[in-house]
Amino acid sequence: MSGTVASKPSKNLVARRTERVRRELAEAAAQLFEDNGYDATTVEDIAAAVEVSPRTFYRLFPTKGDVIIGMVRTTWSDVVADLDERPADESLITSLDAVLVAKVEEVDPKALRSFEELLARNTQLRARWLEETRRNQDLLAEVLARRMSLVPESLRIQLVAAAILTTLRTSLEVWSASSSDLGAASTLREAMAMLAPMFDEPFGNTAAAAQGSTSE
């Protein structure tokens, strides 16, 4: 008696499903951390919110702290992808305002302050954050390199990528520690404006920058 045999899911399909679950867990964790606090939220709580087992959670995130990094990684991947789609002839500061500043503007201020406070008091998570920043710099460098006709490893690209990430981190820290009624996006926009002259000349998408790539 013959019958059809169900084919195995392709590797790409499995990868997409895994990424979807990872994203859902990160989003659920963010909401639970905001509602109940980081310490009061358990892995079981996060897994239950997405209707998966704790075992599935631990397969994707070795510890509860890793889901924090997952949240950041998901957000940054979106930022980098959106930045890569901006017009090549658009000024970098305009692109950053449309993508990075806009992304910060979307985040609930209360949740963002809670996240900043969590990083400030949890040294282990802060160390993991710093490790993730290095990865984020490399991802950003890839986009900037295509935009500026330079190689990602060039000094100019690495400097501007580091400057953007440092400005983001410092802006959020300053905003979180202040009693300003302005949102974090306003503080970030002000800080980014200070970088504009550096972007326009040494780092702009200009013929001079392209010529400089051969010496770096």
PyMOL commands that place a pseudoatom at each C-alpha (Angstrom):
pseudoatom trace, name=CA, resn=MET, resi=1, chain=A, elem=C, hetatm=0, pos=[0.000, 0.000, 0.000]
pseudoatom trace, name=CA, resn=SER, resi=2, chain=A, elem=C, hetatm=0, pos=[1.566, 3.185, -1.136]
pseudoatom trace, name=CA, resn=GLY, resi=3, chain=A, elem=C, hetatm=0, pos=[1.322, 6.501, 0.584]
pseudoatom trace, name=CA, resn=THR, resi=4, chain=A, elem=C, hetatm=0, pos=[2.870, 9.878, 0.555]
pseudoatom trace, name=CA, resn=VAL, resi=5, chain=A, elem=C, hetatm=0, pos=[5.673, 10.697, 2.936]
pseudoatom trace, name=CA, resn=ALA, resi=6, chain=A, elem=C, hetatm=0, pos=[5.664, 14.149, 4.434]
pseudoatom trace, name=CA, resn=SER, resi=7, chain=A, elem=C, hetatm=0, pos=[8.775, 16.017, 3.453]
pseudoatom trace, name=CA, resn=LYS, resi=8, chain=A, elem=C, hetatm=0, pos=[10.978, 17.521, 6.087]
pseudoatom trace, name=CA, resn=PRO, resi=9, chain=A, elem=C, hetatm=0, pos=[10.852, 21.308, 6.482]
pseudoatom trace, name=CA, resn=SER, resi=10, chain=A, elem=C, hetatm=0, pos=[13.654, 23.054, 4.662]
pseudoatom trace, name=CA, resn=LYS, resi=11, chain=A, elem=C, hetatm=0, pos=[16.507, 24.513, 6.662]
pseudoatom trace, name=CA, resn=ASN, resi=12, chain=A, elem=C, hetatm=0, pos=[15.375, 28.005, 5.687]
pseudoatom trace, name=CA, resn=LEU, resi=13, chain=A, elem=C, hetatm=0, pos=[11.861, 27.330, 6.966]
pseudoatom trace, name=CA, resn=VAL, resi=14, chain=A, elem=C, hetatm=0, pos=[13.191, 25.961, 10.258]
pseudoatom trace, name=CA, resn=ALA, resi=15, chain=A, elem=C, hetatm=0, pos=[15.452, 28.996, 10.607]
pseudoatom trace, name=CA, resn=ARG, resi=16, chain=A, elem=C, hetatm=0, pos=[12.536, 31.368, 10.012]
pseudoatom trace, name=CA, resn=ARG, resi=17, chain=A, elem=C, hetatm=0, pos=[10.397, 29.559, 12.575]
pseudoatom trace, name=CA, resn=THR, resi=18, chain=A, elem=C, hetatm=0, pos=[13.214, 29.654, 15.100]
pseudoatom trace, name=CA, resn=GLU, resi=19, chain=A, elem=C, hetatm=0, pos=[13.746, 33.361, 14.527]
pseudoatom trace, name=CA, resn=ARG, resi=20, chain=A, elem=C, hetatm=0, pos=[10.003, 34.003, 14.880]
pseudoatom trace, name=CA, resn=VAL, resi=21, chain=A, elem=C, hetatm=0, pos=[9.887, 32.202, 18.238]
pseudoatom trace, name=CA, resn=ARG, resi=22, chain=A, elem=C, hetatm=0, pos=[13.045, 34.007, 19.360]
pseudoatom trace, name=CA, resn=ARG, resi=23, chain=A, elem=C, hetatm=0, pos=[11.477, 37.360, 18.489]
pseudoatom trace, name=CA, resn=GLU, resi=24, chain=A, elem=C, hetatm=0, pos=[8.202, 36.468, 20.202]
pseudoatom trace, name=CA, resn=LEU, resi=25, chain=A, elem=C, hetatm=0, pos=[10.033, 35.436, 23.375]
pseudoatom trace, name=CA, resn=ALA, resi=26, chain=A, elem=C, hetatm=0, pos=[12.026, 38.667, 23.380]
pseudoatom trace, name=CA, resn=GLU, resi=27, chain=A, elem=C, hetatm=0, pos=[8.886, 40.765, 22.901]
pseudoatom trace, name=CA, resn=ALA, resi=28, chain=A, elem=C, hetatm=0, pos=[7.009, 38.847, 25.607]
pseudoatom trace, name=CA, resn=ALA, resi=29, chain=A, elem=C, hetatm=0, pos=[9.946, 39.239, 27.990]
pseudoatom trace, name=CA, resn=ALA, resi=30, chain=A, elem=C, hetatm=0, pos=[10.066, 42.989, 27.370]
pseudoatom trace, name=CA, resn=GLN, resi=31, chain=A, elem=C, hetatm=0, pos=[6.394, 43.321, 28.266]
pseudoatom trace, name=CA, resn=LEU, resi=32, chain=A, elem=C, hetatm=0, pos=[6.687, 41.123, 31.359]
pseudoatom trace, name=CA, resn=PHE, resi=33, chain=A, elem=C, hetatm=0, pos=[9.782, 42.962, 32.577]
pseudoatom trace, name=CA, resn=GLU, resi=34, chain=A, elem=C, hetatm=0, pos=[7.884, 46.231, 32.239]
pseudoatom trace, name=CA, resn=ASP, resi=35, chain=A, elem=C, hetatm=0, pos=[4.761, 44.898, 33.979]
pseudoatom trace, name=CA, resn=ASN, resi=36, chain=A, elem=C, hetatm=0, pos=[6.338, 42.833, 36.765]
pseudoatom trace, name=CA, resn=GLY, resi=37, chain=A, elem=C, hetatm=0, pos=[9.998, 43.776, 36.911]
pseudoatom trace, name=CA, resn=TYR, resi=38, chain=A, elem=C, hetatm=0, pos=[13.028, 41.812, 35.780]
pseudoatom trace, name=CA, resn=ASP, resi=39, chain=A, elem=C, hetatm=0, pos=[13.653, 39.977, 39.057]
pseudoatom trace, name=CA, resn=ALA, resi=40, chain=A, elem=C, hetatm=0, pos=[10.011, 38.932, 39.508]
pseudoatom trace, name=CA, resn=THR, resi=41, chain=A, elem=C, hetatm=0, pos=[9.690, 37.560, 35.980]
pseudoatom trace, name=CA, resn=THR, resi=42, chain=A, elem=C, hetatm=0, pos=[10.674, 33.916, 35.552]
pseudoatom trace, name=CA, resn=VAL, resi=43, chain=A, elem=C, hetatm=0, pos=[11.668, 31.954, 32.488]
pseudoatom trace, name=CA, resn=GLU, resi=44, chain=A, elem=C, hetatm=0, pos=[8.473, 29.960, 32.956]
pseudoatom trace, name=CA, resn=ASP, resi=45, chain=A, elem=C, hetatm=0, pos=[6.462, 33.194, 32.767]
pseudoatom trace, name=CA, resn=ILE, resi=46, chain=A, elem=C, hetatm=0, pos=[8.113, 34.208, 29.507]
pseudoatom trace, name=CA, resn=ALA, resi=47, chain=A, elem=C, hetatm=0, pos=[7.729, 30.772, 27.927]
pseudoatom trace, name=CA, resn=ALA, resi=48, chain=A, elem=C, hetatm=0, pos=[4.069, 30.563, 28.952]
pseudoatom trace, name=CA, resn=ALA, resi=49, chain=A, elem=C, hetatm=0, pos=[3.329, 33.936, 27.348]
pseudoatom trace, name=CA, resn=VAL, resi=50, chain=A, elem=C, hetatm=0, pos=[4.428, 32.532, 23.979]
pseudoatom trace, name=CA, resn=GLU, resi=51, chain=A, elem=C, hetatm=0, pos=[2.964, 29.079, 24.650]
pseudoatom trace, name=CA, resn=VAL, resi=52, chain=A, elem=C, hetatm=0, pos=[6.250, 27.231, 24.415]
pseudoatom trace, name=CA, resn=SER, resi=53, chain=A, elem=C, hetatm=0, pos=[8.053, 25.118, 26.979]
pseudoatom trace, name=CA, resn=PRO, resi=54, chain=A, elem=C, hetatm=0, pos=[10.845, 26.406, 29.225]
pseudoatom trace, name=CA, resn=ARG, resi=55, chain=A, elem=C, hetatm=0, pos=[13.032, 23.885, 27.413]
pseudoatom trace, name=CA, resn=THR, resi=56, chain=A, elem=C, hetatm=0, pos=[12.409, 25.759, 24.155]
pseudoatom trace, name=CA, resn=PHE, resi=57, chain=A, elem=C, hetatm=0, pos=[13.311, 29.015, 25.870]
pseudoatom trace, name=CA, resn=TYR, resi=58, chain=A, elem=C, hetatm=0, pos=[16.624, 27.614, 27.109]
pseudoatom trace, name=CA, resn=ARG, resi=59, chain=A, elem=C, hetatm=0, pos=[17.380, 26.219, 23.656]
pseudoatom trace, name=CA, resn=LEU, resi=60, chain=A, elem=C, hetatm=0, pos=[17.216, 29.771, 22.275]
pseudoatom trace, name=CA, resn=PHE, resi=61, chain=A, elem=C, hetatm=0, pos=[18.417, 31.735, 25.320]
pseudoatom trace, name=CA, resn=PRO, resi=62, chain=A, elem=C, hetatm=0, pos=[20.822, 30.061, 27.770]
pseudoatom trace, name=CA, resn=THR, resi=63, chain=A, elem=C, hetatm=0, pos=[19.773, 32.386, 30.617]
pseudoatom trace, name=CA, resn=LYS, resi=64, chain=A, elem=C, hetatm=0, pos=[17.070, 34.903, 31.400]
pseudoatom trace, name=CA, resn=GLY, resi=65, chain=A, elem=C, hetatm=0, pos=[19.616, 37.631, 30.905]
pseudoatom trace, name=CA, resn=ASP, resi=66, chain=A, elem=C, hetatm=0, pos=[20.238, 36.455, 27.351]
pseudoatom trace, name=CA, resn=VAL, resi=67, chain=A, elem=C, hetatm=0, pos=[16.697, 37.375, 26.370]
pseudoatom trace, name=CA, resn=ILE, resi=68, chain=A, elem=C, hetatm=0, pos=[17.600, 41.002, 27.135]
pseudoatom trace, name=CA, resn=ILE, resi=69, chain=A, elem=C, hetatm=0, pos=[20.363, 40.740, 24.555]
pseudoatom trace, name=CA, resn=GLY, resi=70, chain=A, elem=C, hetatm=0, pos=[17.864, 39.089, 22.228]
pseudoatom trace, name=CA, resn=MET, resi=71, chain=A, elem=C, hetatm=0, pos=[15.576, 42.091, 22.565]
pseudoatom trace, name=CA, resn=VAL, resi=72, chain=A, elem=C, hetatm=0, pos=[18.408, 44.447, 21.688]
pseudoatom trace, name=CA, resn=ARG, resi=73, chain=A, elem=C, hetatm=0, pos=[19.606, 42.247, 18.818]
pseudoatom trace, name=CA, resn=THR, resi=74, chain=A, elem=C, hetatm=0, pos=[16.135, 42.107, 17.271]
pseudoatom trace, name=CA, resn=THR, resi=75, chain=A, elem=C, hetatm=0, pos=[15.730, 45.873, 17.455]
pseudoatom trace, name=CA, resn=TRP, resi=76, chain=A, elem=C, hetatm=0, pos=[19.197, 46.585, 16.094]
pseudoatom trace, name=CA, resn=SER, resi=77, chain=A, elem=C, hetatm=0, pos=[18.740, 44.168, 13.200]
pseudoatom trace, name=CA, resn=ASP, resi=78, chain=A, elem=C, hetatm=0, pos=[15.629, 46.123, 12.213]
pseudoatom trace, name=CA, resn=VAL, resi=79, chain=A, elem=C, hetatm=0, pos=[17.509, 49.431, 12.474]
pseudoatom trace, name=CA, resn=VAL, resi=80, chain=A, elem=C, hetatm=0, pos=[20.381, 48.225, 10.302]
pseudoatom trace, name=CA, resn=ALA, resi=81, chain=A, elem=C, hetatm=0, pos=[18.030, 46.767, 7.684]
pseudoatom trace, name=CA, resn=ASP, resi=82, chain=A, elem=C, hetatm=0, pos=[16.019, 49.997, 7.518]
pseudoatom trace, name=CA, resn=LEU, resi=83, chain=A, elem=C, hetatm=0, pos=[19.159, 52.106, 7.288]
pseudoatom trace, name=CA, resn=ASP, resi=84, chain=A, elem=C, hetatm=0, pos=[20.401, 49.969, 4.406]
pseudoatom trace, name=CA, resn=GLU, resi=85, chain=A, elem=C, hetatm=0, pos=[17.216, 50.800, 2.491]
pseudoatom trace, name=CA, resn=ARG, resi=86, chain=A, elem=C, hetatm=0, pos=[17.564, 54.582, 2.785]
pseudoatom trace, name=CA, resn=PRO, resi=87, chain=A, elem=C, hetatm=0, pos=[18.502, 56.493, -0.399]
pseudoatom trace, name=CA, resn=ALA, resi=88, chain=A, elem=C, hetatm=0, pos=[22.242, 56.379, -1.041]
pseudoatom trace, name=CA, resn=ASP, resi=89, chain=A, elem=C, hetatm=0, pos=[22.359, 60.114, -1.775]
pseudoatom trace, name=CA, resn=GLU, resi=90, chain=A, elem=C, hetatm=0, pos=[20.600, 61.048, 1.470]
pseudoatom trace, name=CA, resn=SER, resi=91, chain=A, elem=C, hetatm=0, pos=[22.795, 62.615, 4.152]
pseudoatom trace, name=CA, resn=LEU, resi=92, chain=A, elem=C, hetatm=0, pos=[23.747, 60.171, 6.865]
pseudoatom trace, name=CA, resn=ILE, resi=93, chain=A, elem=C, hetatm=0, pos=[22.329, 62.364, 9.614]
pseudoatom trace, name=CA, resn=THR, resi=94, chain=A, elem=C, hetatm=0, pos=[18.963, 62.446, 7.796]
pseudoatom trace, name=CA, resn=SER, resi=95, chain=A, elem=C, hetatm=0, pos=[18.969, 58.679, 7.430]
pseudoatom trace, name=CA, resn=LEU, resi=96, chain=A, elem=C, hetatm=0, pos=[19.815, 58.204, 11.112]
pseudoatom trace, name=CA, resn=ASP, resi=97, chain=A, elem=C, hetatm=0, pos=[17.022, 60.537, 12.120]
pseudoatom trace, name=CA, resn=ALA, resi=98, chain=A, elem=C, hetatm=0, pos=[14.546, 58.647, 9.962]
pseudoatom trace, name=CA, resn=VAL, resi=99, chain=A, elem=C, hetatm=0, pos=[15.636, 55.246, 11.240]
pseudoatom trace, name=CA, resn=LEU, resi=100, chain=A, elem=C, hetatm=0, pos=[17.499, 55.254, 14.565]
pseudoatom trace, name=CA, resn=VAL, resi=101, chain=A, elem=C, hetatm=0, pos=[15.876, 58.271, 16.210]
pseudoatom trace, name=CA, resn=ALA, resi=102, chain=A, elem=C, hetatm=0, pos=[12.479, 57.181, 14.938]
pseudoatom trace, name=CA, resn=LYS, resi=103, chain=A, elem=C, hetatm=0, pos=[12.992, 53.710, 16.457]
pseudoatom trace, name=CA, resn=VAL, resi=104, chain=A, elem=C, hetatm=0, pos=[13.791, 55.222, 19.875]
pseudoatom trace, name=CA, resn=GLU, resi=105, chain=A, elem=C, hetatm=0, pos=[10.717, 57.416, 19.517]
pseudoatom trace, name=CA, resn=GLU, resi=106, chain=A, elem=C, hetatm=0, pos=[8.548, 54.305, 19.181]
pseudoatom trace, name=CA, resn=VAL, resi=107, chain=A, elem=C, hetatm=0, pos=[9.653, 52.863, 22.531]
pseudoatom trace, name=CA, resn=ASP, resi=108, chain=A, elem=C, hetatm=0, pos=[7.497, 53.541, 25.548]
pseudoatom trace, name=CA, resn=PRO, resi=109, chain=A, elem=C, hetatm=0, pos=[9.432, 55.957, 27.821]
pseudoatom trace, name=CA, resn=LYS, resi=110, chain=A, elem=C, hetatm=0, pos=[8.562, 53.984, 30.948]
pseudoatom trace, name=CA, resn=ALA, resi=111, chain=A, elem=C, hetatm=0, pos=[9.852, 50.753, 29.430]
pseudoatom trace, name=CA, resn=LEU, resi=112, chain=A, elem=C, hetatm=0, pos=[12.996, 52.466, 28.210]
pseudoatom trace, name=CA, resn=ARG, resi=113, chain=A, elem=C, hetatm=0, pos=[13.759, 53.947, 31.631]
pseudoatom trace, name=CA, resn=SER, resi=114, chain=A, elem=C, hetatm=0, pos=[13.223, 50.542, 33.211]
pseudoatom trace, name=CA, resn=PHE, resi=115, chain=A, elem=C, hetatm=0, pos=[15.657, 49.019, 30.746]
pseudoatom trace, name=CA, resn=GLU, resi=116, chain=A, elem=C, hetatm=0, pos=[18.269, 51.695, 31.427]
pseudoatom trace, name=CA, resn=GLU, resi=117, chain=A, elem=C, hetatm=0, pos=[17.873, 51.237, 35.194]
pseudoatom trace, name=CA, resn=LEU, resi=118, chain=A, elem=C, hetatm=0, pos=[18.253, 47.473, 34.773]
pseudoatom trace, name=CA, resn=LEU, resi=119, chain=A, elem=C, hetatm=0, pos=[21.514, 47.914, 32.864]
pseudoatom trace, name=CA, resn=ALA, resi=120, chain=A, elem=C, hetatm=0, pos=[22.777, 50.390, 35.442]
pseudoatom trace, name=CA, resn=ARG, resi=121, chain=A, elem=C, hetatm=0, pos=[22.310, 48.066, 38.420]
pseudoatom trace, name=CA, resn=ASN, resi=122, chain=A, elem=C, hetatm=0, pos=[23.095, 44.697, 36.823]
pseudoatom trace, name=CA, resn=THR, resi=123, chain=A, elem=C, hetatm=0, pos=[26.811, 44.530, 36.043]
pseudoatom trace, name=CA, resn=GLN, resi=124, chain=A, elem=C, hetatm=0, pos=[26.557, 41.144, 34.335]
pseudoatom trace, name=CA, resn=LEU, resi=125, chain=A, elem=C, hetatm=0, pos=[23.915, 42.368, 31.911]
pseudoatom trace, name=CA, resn=ARG, resi=126, chain=A, elem=C, hetatm=0, pos=[25.889, 45.532, 31.291]
pseudoatom trace, name=CA, resn=ALA, resi=127, chain=A, elem=C, hetatm=0, pos=[28.925, 43.461, 30.380]
pseudoatom trace, name=CA, resn=ARG, resi=128, chain=A, elem=C, hetatm=0, pos=[26.824, 41.436, 27.947]
pseudoatom trace, name=CA, resn=TRP, resi=129, chain=A, elem=C, hetatm=0, pos=[25.510, 44.691, 26.502]
pseudoatom trace, name=CA, resn=LEU, resi=130, chain=A, elem=C, hetatm=0, pos=[29.050, 45.872, 25.826]
pseudoatom trace, name=CA, resn=GLU, resi=131, chain=A, elem=C, hetatm=0, pos=[29.819, 42.602, 24.047]
pseudoatom trace, name=CA, resn=GLU, resi=132, chain=A, elem=C, hetatm=0, pos=[26.718, 43.054, 21.918]
pseudoatom trace, name=CA, resn=THR, resi=133, chain=A, elem=C, hetatm=0, pos=[27.759, 46.605, 21.068]
pseudoatom trace, name=CA, resn=ARG, resi=134, chain=A, elem=C, hetatm=0, pos=[30.831, 45.222, 19.322]
pseudoatom trace, name=CA, resn=ARG, resi=135, chain=A, elem=C, hetatm=0, pos=[28.619, 42.993, 17.176]
pseudoatom trace, name=CA, resn=ASN, resi=136, chain=A, elem=C, hetatm=0, pos=[26.295, 45.896, 16.432]
pseudoatom trace, name=CA, resn=GLN, resi=137, chain=A, elem=C, hetatm=0, pos=[29.235, 48.019, 15.346]
pseudoatom trace, name=CA, resn=ASP, resi=138, chain=A, elem=C, hetatm=0, pos=[30.242, 45.380, 12.816]
pseudoatom trace, name=CA, resn=LEU, resi=139, chain=A, elem=C, hetatm=0, pos=[26.695, 45.174, 11.417]
pseudoatom trace, name=CA, resn=LEU, resi=140, chain=A, elem=C, hetatm=0, pos=[26.485, 48.941, 11.135]
pseudoatom trace, name=CA, resn=ALA, resi=141, chain=A, elem=C, hetatm=0, pos=[29.914, 49.095, 9.507]
pseudoatom trace, name=CA, resn=GLU, resi=142, chain=A, elem=C, hetatm=0, pos=[28.732, 46.779, 6.734]
pseudoatom trace, name=CA, resn=VAL, resi=143, chain=A, elem=C, hetatm=0, pos=[25.888, 49.158, 5.848]
pseudoatom trace, name=CA, resn=LEU, resi=144, chain=A, elem=C, hetatm=0, pos=[28.031, 52.281, 6.108]
pseudoatom trace, name=CA, resn=ALA, resi=145, chain=A, elem=C, hetatm=0, pos=[30.711, 50.708, 3.930]
pseudoatom trace, name=CA, resn=ARG, resi=146, chain=A, elem=C, hetatm=0, pos=[28.248, 50.109, 1.091]
pseudoatom trace, name=CA, resn=ARG, resi=147, chain=A, elem=C, hetatm=0, pos=[26.911, 53.611, 1.489]
pseudoatom trace, name=CA, resn=MET, resi=148, chain=A, elem=C, hetatm=0, pos=[30.315, 55.316, 1.475]
pseudoatom trace, name=CA, resn=SER, resi=149, chain=A, elem=C, hetatm=0, pos=[32.155, 53.067, -0.998]
pseudoatom trace, name=CA, resn=LEU, resi=150, chain=A, elem=C, hetatm=0, pos=[34.696, 51.980, 1.614]
pseudoatom trace, name=CA, resn=VAL, resi=151, chain=A, elem=C, hetatm=0, pos=[35.574, 48.663, 3.184]
pseudoatom trace, name=CA, resn=PRO, resi=152, chain=A, elem=C, hetatm=0, pos=[33.980, 47.839, 6.560]
pseudoatom trace, name=CA, resn=GLU, resi=153, chain=A, elem=C, hetatm=0, pos=[37.397, 47.471, 8.205]
pseudoatom trace, name=CA, resn=SER, resi=154, chain=A, elem=C, hetatm=0, pos=[38.549, 50.957, 7.190]
pseudoatom trace, name=CA, resn=LEU, resi=155, chain=A, elem=C, hetatm=0, pos=[39.328, 53.434, 9.934]
pseudoatom trace, name=CA, resn=ARG, resi=156, chain=A, elem=C, hetatm=0, pos=[36.683, 55.886, 8.769]
pseudoatom trace, name=CA, resn=ILE, resi=157, chain=A, elem=C, hetatm=0, pos=[33.897, 53.334, 8.756]
pseudoatom trace, name=CA, resn=GLN, resi=158, chain=A, elem=C, hetatm=0, pos=[34.836, 51.896, 12.144]
pseudoatom trace, name=CA, resn=LEU, resi=159, chain=A, elem=C, hetatm=0, pos=[35.079, 55.374, 13.671]
pseudoatom trace, name=CA, resn=VAL, resi=160, chain=A, elem=C, hetatm=0, pos=[31.703, 56.540, 12.449]
pseudoatom trace, name=CA, resn=ALA, resi=161, chain=A, elem=C, hetatm=0, pos=[30.015, 53.272, 13.457]
pseudoatom trace, name=CA, resn=ALA, resi=162, chain=A, elem=C, hetatm=0, pos=[31.539, 53.539, 16.933]
pseudoatom trace, name=CA, resn=ALA, resi=163, chain=A, elem=C, hetatm=0, pos=[30.550, 57.207, 17.162]
pseudoatom trace, name=CA, resn=ILE, resi=164, chain=A, elem=C, hetatm=0, pos=[26.916, 56.427, 16.350]
pseudoatom trace, name=CA, resn=LEU, resi=165, chain=A, elem=C, hetatm=0, pos=[26.695, 53.647, 18.928]
pseudoatom trace, name=CA, resn=THR, resi=166, chain=A, elem=C, hetatm=0, pos=[28.480, 55.659, 21.608]
pseudoatom trace, name=CA, resn=THR, resi=167, chain=A, elem=C, hetatm=0, pos=[26.166, 58.597, 20.969]
pseudoatom trace, name=CA, resn=LEU, resi=168, chain=A, elem=C, hetatm=0, pos=[23.139, 56.333, 21.251]
pseudoatom trace, name=CA, resn=ARG, resi=169, chain=A, elem=C, hetatm=0, pos=[24.319, 54.789, 24.534]
pseudoatom trace, name=CA, resn=THR, resi=170, chain=A, elem=C, hetatm=0, pos=[25.372, 58.091, 26.089]
pseudoatom trace, name=CA, resn=SER, resi=171, chain=A, elem=C, hetatm=0, pos=[22.162, 59.832, 25.051]
pseudoatom trace, name=CA, resn=LEU, resi=172, chain=A, elem=C, hetatm=0, pos=[19.998, 57.151, 26.627]
pseudoatom trace, name=CA, resn=GLU, resi=173, chain=A, elem=C, hetatm=0, pos=[22.030, 57.208, 29.840]
pseudoatom trace, name=CA, resn=VAL, resi=174, chain=A, elem=C, hetatm=0, pos=[21.863, 61.004, 30.121]
pseudoatom trace, name=CA, resn=TRP, resi=175, chain=A, elem=C, hetatm=0, pos=[18.159, 61.037, 29.332]
pseudoatom trace, name=CA, resn=SER, resi=176, chain=A, elem=C, hetatm=0, pos=[17.376, 58.274, 31.822]
pseudoatom trace, name=CA, resn=ALA, resi=177, chain=A, elem=C, hetatm=0, pos=[19.277, 60.028, 34.626]
pseudoatom trace, name=CA, resn=SER, resi=178, chain=A, elem=C, hetatm=0, pos=[17.592, 63.377, 33.982]
pseudoatom trace, name=CA, resn=SER, resi=179, chain=A, elem=C, hetatm=0, pos=[14.184, 64.654, 35.016]
pseudoatom trace, name=CA, resn=SER, resi=180, chain=A, elem=C, hetatm=0, pos=[13.540, 66.156, 31.589]
pseudoatom trace, name=CA, resn=ASP, resi=181, chain=A, elem=C, hetatm=0, pos=[10.024, 65.990, 30.234]
pseudoatom trace, name=CA, resn=LEU, resi=182, chain=A, elem=C, hetatm=0, pos=[11.439, 65.562, 26.745]
pseudoatom trace, name=CA, resn=GLY, resi=183, chain=A, elem=C, hetatm=0, pos=[11.569, 62.062, 25.329]
pseudoatom trace, name=CA, resn=ALA, resi=184, chain=A, elem=C, hetatm=0, pos=[14.726, 60.052, 24.739]
pseudoatom trace, name=CA, resn=ALA, resi=185, chain=A, elem=C, hetatm=0, pos=[14.389, 60.652, 21.003]
pseudoatom trace, name=CA, resn=SER, resi=186, chain=A, elem=C, hetatm=0, pos=[14.762, 64.413, 21.521]
pseudoatom trace, name=CA, resn=THR, resi=187, chain=A, elem=C, hetatm=0, pos=[17.984, 63.897, 23.469]
pseudoatom trace, name=CA, resn=LEU, resi=188, chain=A, elem=C, hetatm=0, pos=[19.298, 61.519, 20.814]
pseudoatom trace, name=CA, resn=ARG, resi=189, chain=A, elem=C, hetatm=0, pos=[18.361, 63.905, 18.007]
pseudoatom trace, name=CA, resn=GLU, resi=190, chain=A, elem=C, hetatm=0, pos=[20.231, 66.720, 19.748]
pseudoatom trace, name=CA, resn=ALA, resi=191, chain=A, elem=C, hetatm=0, pos=[23.298, 64.511, 20.196]
pseudoatom trace, name=CA, resn=MET, resi=192, chain=A, elem=C, hetatm=0, pos=[23.219, 63.308, 16.597]
pseudoatom trace, name=CA, resn=ALA, resi=193, chain=A, elem=C, hetatm=0, pos=[23.125, 66.912, 15.404]
pseudoatom trace, name=CA, resn=MET, resi=194, chain=A, elem=C, hetatm=0, pos=[26.467, 67.425, 17.148]
pseudoatom trace, name=CA, resn=LEU, resi=195, chain=A, elem=C, hetatm=0, pos=[27.930, 64.662, 14.974]
pseudoatom trace, name=CA, resn=ALA, resi=196, chain=A, elem=C, hetatm=0, pos=[26.613, 66.101, 11.710]
pseudoatom trace, name=CA, resn=PRO, resi=197, chain=A, elem=C, hetatm=0, pos=[29.783, 68.083, 10.828]
pseudoatom trace, name=CA, resn=MET, resi=198, chain=A, elem=C, hetatm=0, pos=[31.886, 64.963, 11.265]
pseudoatom trace, name=CA, resn=PHE, resi=199, chain=A, elem=C, hetatm=0, pos=[29.582, 63.011, 8.963]
pseudoatom trace, name=CA, resn=ASP, resi=200, chain=A, elem=C, hetatm=0, pos=[29.415, 65.702, 6.290]
pseudoatom trace, name=CA, resn=GLU, resi=201, chain=A, elem=C, hetatm=0, pos=[33.129, 65.982, 5.660]
pseudoatom trace, name=CA, resn=PRO, resi=202, chain=A, elem=C, hetatm=0, pos=[35.311, 63.014, 6.694]
pseudoatom trace, name=CA, resn=PHE, resi=203, chain=A, elem=C, hetatm=0, pos=[32.565, 60.422, 6.574]
pseudoatom trace, name=CA, resn=GLY, resi=204, chain=A, elem=C, hetatm=0, pos=[30.179, 61.650, 3.911]
pseudoatom trace, name=CA, resn=ASN, resi=205, chain=A, elem=C, hetatm=0, pos=[29.381, 59.751, 0.741]
pseudoatom trace, name=CA, resn=THR, resi=206, chain=A, elem=C, hetatm=0, pos=[31.796, 61.875, -1.281]
pseudoatom trace, name=CA, resn=ALA, resi=207, chain=A, elem=C, hetatm=0, pos=[34.446, 61.337, -3.931]
pseudoatom trace, name=CA, resn=ALA, resi=208, chain=A, elem=C, hetatm=0, pos=[37.122, 62.282, -1.414]
pseudoatom trace, name=CA, resn=ALA, resi=209, chain=A, elem=C, hetatm=0, pos=[35.976, 59.541, 0.939]
pseudoatom trace, name=CA, resn=ALA, resi=210, chain=A, elem=C, hetatm=0, pos=[36.018, 56.998, -1.856]
pseudoatom trace, name=CA, resn=GLN, resi=211, chain=A, elem=C, hetatm=0, pos=[39.551, 57.955, -2.833]
pseudoatom trace, name=CA, resn=GLY, resi=212, chain=A, elem=C, hetatm=0, pos=[40.658, 57.618, 0.795]
pseudoatom trace, name=CA, resn=SER, resi=213, chain=A, elem=C, hetatm=0, pos=[39.572, 53.988, 0.912]
pseudoatom trace, name=CA, resn=THR, resi=214, chain=A, elem=C, hetatm=0, pos=[42.689, 52.870, -0.945]
pseudoatom trace, name=CA, resn=SER, resi=215, chain=A, elem=C, hetatm=0, pos=[44.944, 54.137, 1.838]
pseudoatom trace, name=CA, resn=GLU, resi=216, chain=A, elem=C, hetatm=0, pos=[43.012, 52.464, 4.663]
for i in range(1, 216): cmd.bond("trace and resi %d" % i, "trace and resi %d" % (i + 1))
show_as sticks, trace
zoom trace
